Amino acid sequence: MNLGYGRTQIIKGAGFRVPLARPRIREGLKRYDLARVALPIPRHHNVVMSIRQLSRLDRAISEIERALSTVFDPLPQAERVSPAAGIADAPLDEPKRRHAAGLMRVNHTGEVCAQALYSGQAAVARNETTRAQLLAAASEETDHLAWCGERLNELSSRPSLLNPLWYAGSFAIGAVAALVNDRVSLGFVVETERQVEAHLGQHLETLPAEDVRSRAIVAQMQVEEARHGSNALAAGAVELPPPIPTLMRAASAVMKAVAYRF
């Protein structure tokens, strides 16, 4: 089938035809040195195609899509199996169920904030290596978000109603930090993960002992949050000066108190 682009070619493994660019177009592609990127092709089609580099508008649309998915999708798809998989769900009385749900809602909101922070930082990062590191960390945070959402559902509860607000604020903080420079941006990652690691430790102390599914998720998250902070420090992060860490702890305390209930 000819679509007006010249000859067509069957891509191996895909089972469909795509147009080959005319010689003049191919020369133009070479002249602009366009990057290779992977298209979201169904998993049974293992195909990589060459398209134009993302423009600012493309990136903006991508960020909007990411924000909407993070905030409004209660059960995003995780790349990895939940640490709670295979662990029997012990019955909890009503007070313990409500307490566990409140803590997991706080953790879910924390992952919404992490997604927003990393996305804001990556959106304006100057260094491609820094951007790649931020996006890799965000990928793991997506797993955390999915695990927490799944556990909330099992506990007959829901995410925070104020997640859109938490996302917007965290994205703005990440973007402003990255505008200063990449080392300051990474410094925010270090301090954020340091505080998250501490509050996850507190959750492990206060979660009901019989709620082993929630505890397995929180324990795995704590390990990975610590690694994110260590990676950022190794990449050249600077320690944030006072009173920034104190202000971050205060903002986090407000978020946790509100998200626990709402």
Protein Blocks (a to p, Z undefined) as FASTA:
>chain_A
ZZhnapadddehklpacddddfklmmmmmmnopacddddddfklccddddddddfklmmm
mmmmmmmmmmmmmbacdfbdcfkgopacddddfklmmmmmmmmmmmmmmmmmmmmmmmmm
mmmofblklmmmmmmmmmmmmmmmmmmmmmmmmnopaddfklmmmmmmmmmmmmmmmmmp
mmlmmmmmmmmmmmmmmmmmmmmmmgcfklmmlmmmmmmmmmmmmmmmmmmmmnopacdd
dfklmmmmmmmmmmmmmmmmZZ
